[in-house]
Amino acid sequence: METEVDGNMSIGKTETEVESLRRELKLSKETTRLELQEVRRKAKAVIEKSSKENERELEALRNQLEEAVSVRENLEAELHTRKLEGEETEKRIQDSRKEISELRLKLEEAVSQGDEAKKPASPSVETSVKIAELEKMLGQRQNEVSKTKEKAKQMLKEMNAEKRELEAQFKVELEESGKKLSDAEKSRLATAKELAEANKGLAGAMATINDLQGTLKQLKVDKESSAVAVESAHARAEALEVQYTEYKEHARTALAQKDSTIAKLRDSSRVVDEDVQFQIAEGHARAEKLAAKLAEMNIVEHNLEVAEERSRAMEARIADLTAQLATSSLKASQKEVEVEDAKHLLMGEIELERGRAEAADQRNAQTLVRMRILEKCLEDAEATNKQLTELHNEEVAKSKRELEELESKRRKDKQSADAARRTVEAAMKAYSPVPDSLDLDDTKPLLDDEVDEMREQLNDSISMNKMYAEQLALLKTEIRAMEASEERTSRLSDNLQYDYLKNVIIKFIETDDFNALMPVLANVLAMTPEEIEEVKTKREEKMMRSPSLLRTESWKLPKMF
């Protein structure tokens, strides 16, 4: 009777312990599931944030590229217009040369006529009076020409002074920008400076040509009004023709240098455009990689759902074990004769269940520790991401400020250049048909700065994507570790047949057939190869000491049993 009471008490205690273990296991599984959901949510938020930021950066880069392309098209149109105006200038020069040749022929005819007029021995009084009047008119014309030349020289001095001021400003800006630009940019600035000097020489040549044209016209009028100054006009016409030829060659050389410089600028802008297109293609590739990583996270979520289903199956299996324990207790009450044997077997089974529960608790504790480590890593990643975002925002703000400063400087330079150009155009409206190229010299360095800024933004985007990829890899590693822990926990509970395990243990006790039954036990208990090897080693050591221990000490249960 006491044995029956003790058996009932032990059964009640066993049921209470199993129920408490089942509740603790259920609570730990629920906690693990909630923590996994929180981790998935944070990982999704990080991935969505990174993808949105990449999309915004790509959109901004596209807009900047479109603006750069439009500015480049405007520059090409302006260069084409200036080239057409240069061709018109060449035509005007050719027309002026034709006029000089015609004037030279007329002067030769006038010289021949003057020689014939000198043959009479004594000129008449009327002729001498006309000659004096013509000399007086010629003197007046020469005075007017000298005054006109002085006015033109004064205007040229003023224009040269303004140009020197502009050149001094450009030199200062070139020195400041030369400290920030690379060797390639310095070479382009030097090329632009040569182009400005060539344009300046061309403008001077055109002014001289126009001056010569006015002088030739004045000489033509003097030739028609007086035949006395034919010899001097002929000599002056030849000298002017020589000067005209020299200035024409100089203008042609300047135009050729300008065309070559324009070709170099087009080549450099084409290279920059290709580089920007390549960077944009890399940005699209990175966006596709992020989409692939998001798909992998969806697969991980599916695996986590499968793990939750397995945990639910394990809980159902624990309920089955509880029902089986109740059946065992009923059978124990009905069979008083077999109480002692059943009690021994039941205690062994209870201790096995307790060992499994303790192992499960250890695994849950390890899972909780790993979850805390994962949360800490995630918090560190979020803090790092926040710091990097703040640094990125500061860099963007700094870049915007620098861009605004450069834009304001460009506007001031453009205003000063427009004012200078208006002054030059007002003063040289009749002298220089070729427009100034100050806008081109100012716009090209700004385009290079914008391209460099776009490259820096692309590099920042690449570094941010790399950081997000590292964080995502860390999260995937932790999730895989938790899945492995869940798999090991579920493997001890899924498809576990209680009667089969009991029969295997009884058979092992009765026969001691180690080689035949050990693989079966290892499979049922999910033993690792290291554990199997340890059991074999201990068995061999005991057999070496005393073979008789196999029937005595070998089956003494440890303290936990």
C-alpha positions in Angstrom: 0.0 0.0 0.0 2.8 2.4 0.8 4.4 1.5 -2.5 1.2 2.5 -4.3 0.9 5.7 -2.4 4.6 6.5 -3.2 4.0 5.7 -6.8 0.9 8.0 -7.0 2.8 10.8 -5.3 5.8 10.4 -7.7 3.4 10.3 -10.6 1.7 13.5 -9.4 5.0 15.2 -8.9 6.1 14.0 -12.4 2.9 15.4 -14.0 3.4 18.7 -12.1 7.0 19.0 -13.3 6.1 18.0 -16.9 3.3 20.6 -16.9 5.6 23.3 -15.5 8.3 22.4 -18.0 5.7 22.5 -20.8 4.6 26.0 -19.7 8.2 27.3 -19.5 9.0 25.8 -22.9 5.9 27.4 -24.4 6.8 30.8 -22.8 10.3 30.6 -24.1 9.1 29.7 -27.6 6.7 32.6 -27.6 9.4 35.0 -26.4 11.8 33.7 -29.1 9.1 34.1 -31.7 8.4 37.7 -30.7 12.1 38.6 -30.7 12.5 37.0 -34.1 9.6 39.1 -35.4 11.2 42.3 -34.0 14.5 41.4 -35.6 12.8 40.8 -39.0 10.9 44.1 -38.7 14.1 46.1 -37.9 16.0 44.3 -40.8 13.2 45.2 -43.2 13.2 48.8 -42.0 17.0 49.1 -42.6 16.7 47.6 -46.1 13.8 49.8 -47.1 15.6 52.9 -45.8 18.7 52.0 -47.7 16.8 51.3 -50.9 14.9 54.6 -50.6 18.0 56.6 -50.0 19.7 55.0 -53.0 16.7 55.8 -55.2 16.8 59.4 -54.1 20.5 59.7 -54.7 20.1 58.1 -58.2 17.3 60.5 -59.0 19.4 63.5 -57.9 22.3 62.2 -60.0 20.1 61.8 -63.0 18.8 65.4 -62.6 22.3 66.8 -62.3 23.4 64.8 -65.4 20.5 66.2 -67.4 21.4 69.7 -66.3 25.1 69.1 -67.3 24.0 67.7 -70.7 21.8 70.7 -71.3 24.6 73.1 -70.4 27.0 71.2 -72.7 24.5 71.4 -75.6 24.1 75.2 -75.0 27.9 75.5 -75.1 28.2 73.5 -78.3 25.5 75.7 -79.9 27.4 78.8 -78.8 30.6 77.4 -80.1 28.9 76.6 -83.4 27.6 80.2 -83.6 31.0 81.6 -82.9 32.5 79.4 -85.6 30.0 80.7 -88.1 30.8 84.3 -87.1 34.5 83.5 -87.6 33.7 82.3 -91.1 31.8 85.5 -91.8 34.8 87.5 -90.5 37.0 85.6 -92.9 34.7 86.5 -95.7 34.9 90.1 -94.7 38.6 90.0 -94.6 38.7 88.6 -98.1 36.3 91.3 -99.3 38.6 93.9 -97.7 41.6 92.4 -99.5 39.7 92.7 -102.8 39.0 96.3 -102.1 42.7 96.9 -101.3 43.7 95.3 -104.6 41.1 97.4 -106.5 42.3 100.5 -104.7 45.9 99.6 -105.6 44.9 99.4 -109.3 43.2 102.8 -109.1 46.2 104.3 -107.4 48.5 103.0 -110.2 46.2 104.5 -112.8 46.2 107.8 -110.8 50.0 107.7 -110.7 50.2 107.2 -114.4 47.8 110.1 -114.9 49.8 112.3 -112.5 53.0 111.5 -114.5 51.3 112.6 -117.7 50.0 115.8 -115.9 53.6 116.7 -114.9 54.8 116.9 -118.5 53.7 120.6 -119.2 56.5 123.1 -118.4 54.5 125.6 -116.5 51.2 125.0 -114.7 48.5 127.6 -114.9 47.4 129.9 -112.1 44.1 128.1 -111.8 45.9 124.8 -111.5 48.1 126.1 -108.7 45.1 127.5 -106.9 43.3 124.1 -107.1 46.4 122.4 -105.9 46.6 124.7 -102.9 42.9 124.1 -102.1 43.5 120.4 -102.5 46.5 120.6 -100.2 44.4 122.5 -97.6 41.6 119.9 -97.9 44.1 117.2 -97.5 45.5 118.8 -94.4 42.1 119.1 -92.9 41.4 115.5 -93.8 44.6 114.4 -92.2 43.8 116.4 -89.0 40.4 114.7 -88.9 42.0 111.3 -89.4 44.5 112.1 -86.6 41.7 113.1 -84.3 39.8 109.9 -85.2 42.9 107.9 -84.5 43.4 109.6 -81.1 39.8 108.9 -80.2 40.2 105.3 -81.2 43.4 105.0 -79.3 41.7 106.5 -76.2 38.9 104.0 -76.5 41.3 101.1 -77.0 43.2 102.3 -73.9 40.0 102.2 -71.8 39.1 98.8 -73.2 42.6 97.5 -72.6 42.4 98.8 -69.0 39.1 97.0 -68.5 40.5 93.9 -70.0 43.5 94.1 -67.8 41.3 94.3 -64.7 39.2 91.3 -65.9 42.4 89.4 -66.6 43.7 90.2 -63.1 40.4 88.9 -61.6 40.6 85.8 -63.8 44.3 85.3 -62.7 43.3 85.5 -59.0 40.4 83.0 -59.6 42.7 80.7 -61.6 45.2 80.7 -58.7 42.5 79.9 -56.2 41.0 77.2 -58.4 44.4 75.8 -59.3 45.0 74.8 -55.7 41.8 72.7 -55.7 41.8 71.1 -59.1 43.9 68.2 -60.4 46.6 68.2 -63.0 44.0 67.5 -65.8 41.9 70.4 -64.7 45.0 72.7 -64.5 45.8 71.8 -68.1 42.3 72.6 -69.2 42.4 75.9 -67.4 45.7 76.7 -69.1 44.1 75.8 -72.5 41.2 78.1 -71.7 43.6 80.8 -70.8 45.4 80.4 -74.1 42.0 80.5 -75.8 41.3 83.8 -74.1 44.7 85.2 -75.2 44.0 84.0 -78.7 40.6 85.7 -78.6 42.3 88.9 -77.3 44.8 88.8 -80.1 42.1 88.1 -82.6 40.1 91.1 -81.3 43.2 93.3 -81.6 43.8 92.0 -85.1 40.2 92.7 -86.1 40.4 96.2 -84.6 43.6 96.9 -86.6 41.9 95.6 -89.7 38.9 97.8 -89.3 41.3 100.8 -88.6 43.1 99.9 -91.8 39.9 99.7 -93.7 38.9 103.2 -92.5 42.3 104.5 -93.4 42.0 103.0 -96.8 38.6 104.6 -97.3 40.0 108.0 -96.3 42.9 107.5 -98.7 40.5 106.7 -101.5 38.6 110.0 -100.8 41.9 111.9 -100.7 43.0 110.3 -104.0 39.8 111.3 -105.7 40.0 114.9 -104.3 43.7 115.4 -105.0 46.2 114.0 -107.4 49.2 115.5 -105.6 49.4 112.9 -102.8 49.2 109.9 -105.2 52.8 108.8 -104.7 52.5 108.9 -100.8 49.1 107.2 -100.9 50.6 104.4 -103.2 53.4 103.8 -100.7 51.0 103.9 -97.8 48.6 101.4 -99.5 51.5 99.0 -100.1 52.5 99.2 -96.4 48.9 98.7 -95.3 48.6 95.7 -97.6 51.7 94.2 -96.0 50.3 94.9 -92.5 46.9 93.5 -93.6 48.5 90.3 -94.8 50.4 89.9 -91.5 47.3 90.5 -89.4 45.3 88.2 -91.6 47.8 85.4 -91.0 47.7 86.1 -87.3 43.9 86.0 -87.3 43.9 82.7 -89.2 46.4 81.2 -86.7 44.3 82.4 -83.8 41.1 80.9 -85.3 42.9 77.5 -85.8 44.1 77.6 -82.2 40.6 78.3 -81.1 39.2 75.4 -83.1 41.7 73.0 -81.7 40.9 74.2 -78.1 37.2 73.7 -78.7 37.9 70.2 -80.0 39.9 69.4 -76.8 37.1 70.7 -74.6 34.5 68.6 -76.4 36.7 65.5 -76.0 37.1 66.2 -72.3 33.3 66.7 -71.8 32.7 63.5 -73.7 35.0 61.5 -71.4 33.2 63.1 -68.3 29.8 62.1 -69.7 30.9 58.5 -70.3 32.3 58.3 -66.7 29.0 59.6 -65.3 27.0 57.1 -67.3 29.2 54.3 -66.0 28.7 55.4 -62.4 24.9 55.5 -63.0 25.0 52.0 -64.4 26.8 50.9 -61.2 24.1 52.5 -59.1 21.4 50.5 -60.9 23.4 47.3 -60.4 23.7 48.0 -56.7 19.9 48.6 -56.5 19.3 45.2 -58.2 21.7 43.6 -55.6 19.7 45.1 -52.8 16.5 43.7 -54.3 18.1 40.3 -54.4 19.1 40.6 -50.8 15.5 41.5 -49.9 14.3 38.4 -51.6 16.8 36.4 -49.5 15.3 38.0 -46.4 11.8 36.9 -47.5 13.2 33.3 -47.7 14.6 33.7 -44.2 11.2 34.8 -43.0 9.6 31.7 -44.6 12.2 29.5 -42.8 11.3 31.2 -39.5 7.7 30.5 -40.0 8.5 26.8 -40.6 10.5 26.9 -37.3 7.5 28.2 -35.5 5.3 25.5 -36.9 7.9 23.0 -35.7 7.8 24.5 -32.2 4.0 24.2 -32.2 4.4 20.5 -33.2 6.8 20.0 -30.3 4.2 21.5 -27.9 1.6 19.0 -29.3 4.1 16.2 -28.7 4.5 17.3 -25.1 0.8 17.1 -24.6 0.8 13.6 -26.0 3.6 12.7 -23.6 1.4 14.1 -20.8 -1.5 11.9 -21.9 0.8 8.9 -22.0 2.0 9.6 -18.5 -1.6 9.7 -17.3 -2.2 6.3 -19.0 0.9 5.0 -17.3 -0.3 6.1 -13.9 -3.7 4.4 -14.5 -2.0 1.2 -15.4 0.2 1.5 -12.4 -2.8 1.7 -10.1 -4.4 -1.3 -11.7 -1.3 -3.6 -11.5 0.0 -3.5 -8.0 2.2 -6.5 -8.6 4.3 -4.7 -11.2 4.6 -1.4 -9.3 8.2 -1.7 -8.4 9.4 -2.5 -12.0 7.1 0.1 -13.5 8.3 2.6 -10.9 11.9 2.0 -11.8 11.2 2.3 -15.6 9.0 5.3 -15.0 11.7 7.1 -12.9 14.2 6.4 -15.7 11.8 7.9 -18.3 11.1 10.9 -16.0 14.8 11.5 -15.6 15.2 11.3 -19.4 12.4 13.8 -19.9 13.9 16.0 -17.2 17.3 15.8 -18.9 15.7 16.7 -22.2 13.9 19.6 -20.5 17.1 20.8 -18.9 18.8 20.5 -22.3 16.0 22.4 -23.9 16.3 25.1 -21.1 20.0 25.4 -21.8 19.4 25.7 -25.5 16.7 28.3 -24.8 19.1 30.2 -22.5 21.7 30.0 -25.3 19.1 31.3 -27.7 18.2 34.1 -25.4 21.9 35.1 -25.0 22.3 35.0 -28.8 19.2 37.1 -29.2 20.5 39.6 -26.7 23.8 39.7 -28.6 21.9 40.1 -31.8 19.9 43.0 -30.4 23.1 44.6 -29.1 24.7 44.2 -32.6 21.5 45.6 -34.2 21.5 48.6 -31.8 25.2 49.1 -32.6 24.4 48.9 -36.3 21.5 51.4 -35.9 23.8 53.8 -34.0 26.5 53.4 -36.6 23.9 53.9 -39.3 22.6 57.0 -37.5 26.1 58.4 -37.2 26.8 57.7 -40.9 23.5 59.3 -41.9 24.4 62.4 -39.8 27.8 62.5 -41.4 26.3 62.0 -44.9 23.8 64.8 -44.2 26.6 67.1 -43.0 28.6 66.3 -46.1 25.6 67.0 -48.3 24.9 70.3 -46.5 28.6 71.2 -46.9 28.5 70.4 -50.6 25.4 72.4 -51.0 27.0 75.4 -49.3 30.1 75.1 -51.5 27.8 74.8 -54.5 25.9 77.9 -53.5 29.1 79.8 -53.0 30.4 78.7 -56.4 27.1 79.6 -57.9 27.1 83.1 -56.3 30.7 83.6 -57.5 29.7 82.4 -61.0 26.8 84.9 -61.0 29.1 87.7 -59.9 31.7 86.8 -62.5 29.0 86.5 -65.1 27.6 89.9 -64.2 31.0 91.5 -64.3 31.8 89.7 -67.6 28.4 90.8 -69.1 29.1 94.4 -68.0 32.6 94.2 -69.6 31.2 92.6 -72.7 28.5 95.2 -73.0 31.2 97.9 -72.7 33.4 96.2 -75.2 30.6 95.7 -77.6 29.5 99.3 -77.3 33.0 100.5 -77.9 34.0 98.0 -80.7 30.7 97.6 -82.4 32.2 98.5 -85.7 35.6 96.8 -85.1 35.1 93.3 -83.7 32.4 91.1 -85.2 33.6 88.1 -83.1 31.9 87.9 -79.6 33.8 87.4 -76.4 34.3 83.9 -74.9 34.2 84.8 -71.2 31.1 82.7 -70.5 32.7 79.6 -71.9 35.8 80.2 -69.7 33.6 80.5 -66.6 31.2 77.7 -67.3 33.6 74.9 -68.1 35.3 74.9 -64.6 31.9 74.9 -63.0 30.8 71.9 -65.1 34.0 70.1 -64.0 33.2 70.9 -60.3 29.7 69.6 -60.7 31.0 66.4 -62.2 33.5 65.9 -59.4 30.6 66.5 -56.9 28.5 63.8 -58.6 31.5 61.4 -58.4 31.8 62.1 -54.6 28.1 61.5 -54.1 28.4 58.2 -56.0 31.3 57.1 -53.9 29.3 58.0 -50.7 26.4 55.9 -52.1 28.8 53.0 -52.7 30.2 53.1 -49.1 26.7 53.3 -47.6 25.5 50.3 -49.7 28.6 48.4 -48.6 27.9 49.1 -44.9 24.2 48.0 -45.4 25.4 44.8 -47.0 27.7 44.1 -44.1 24.9 44.7 -41.6 22.6 42.4 -43.6 25.2 39.7 -43.7 25.5 39.9 -39.9 21.8 39.6 -39.4 21.6 36.6 -41.8 24.4 34.9 -39.8 22.5 35.4 -36.5 19.2 34.2 -38.0 20.9 31.1 -39.4 22.3 30.3 -35.9 18.9 30.6 -34.3 17.4 28.4 -37.0 20.0 25.8 -36.2 19.2 26.0 -32.5 15.5 25.6 -33.3 16.2 22.6 -35.5 18.3 20.9 -32.8 15.5 21.5 -30.3 12.7 20.2 -32.5 14.7 17.2 -33.6 14.6 15.7 -30.0 10.7 16.0 -30.0 9.6 15.5 -33.6 8.7 11.8 -34.6 9.7 10.5 -31.1 8.0 7.2 -30.4 7.9 6.6 -26.7 7.2 2.8 -26.8 9.9 2.3 -29.4 12.5 4.1 -27.2 11.4 2.1 -24.1 11.7 -1.2 -26.0 15.1 -0.3 -27.3 16.4 0.6 -23.8 15.0 -2.6 -22.3 16.5 -4.7 -25.0 19.9 -3.0 -24.5 19.7 -3.7 -20.8 18.8 -7.3 -21.3 21.2 -8.2 -24.1 24.0 -5.6 -23.9 24.3 -5.8 -27.7 26.3 -2.6 -28.0 27.3 -2.8 -31.6 23.7 -3.5 -32.9 21.7 -1.1 -30.6 24.1 1.8 -30.3 23.3 3.2 -33.8 19.6 3.0 -33.1 20.0 4.9 -29.8 22.2 7.5 -31.5 19.5 8.1 -34.1 16.6 8.3 -31.7 18.5 10.6 -29.2 20.0 12.7 -32.0 23.5 12.1 -30.7 26.4 13.8 -32.4 29.4 11.8 -33.7 31.6 13.2 -30.9 29.1 11.9 -28.3 29.0 8.4 -29.9 32.8 8.3 -29.9 33.0 9.3 -26.3 30.6 6.5 -25.3 32.6 3.9 -27.2 35.9 5.1 -25.6 34.5 4.9 -22.0 33.1 1.5 -22.7 36.5 0.2 -24.0 38.3 1.7 -21.0 35.9 -0.1 -18.6 36.3 -3.4 -20.5 40.1 -3.0 -20.3 39.9 -2.6 -16.5 37.4 -5.3 -15.7 35.0 -7.1 -18.1 32.7 -7.9 -15.1 31.9 -4.2 -14.7 29.7 -4.4 -17.8 27.0 -6.1 -15.8 27.4 -4.1 -12.6 28.8 -0.6 -12.7 28.0 -0.1 -16.4 24.3 0.3 -15.8 24.4 2.3 -12.6 22.6 5.5 -13.5 24.3 8.8 -13.0 23.3 11.1 -10.1 20.8 13.0 -12.4 18.9 9.8 -12.9 
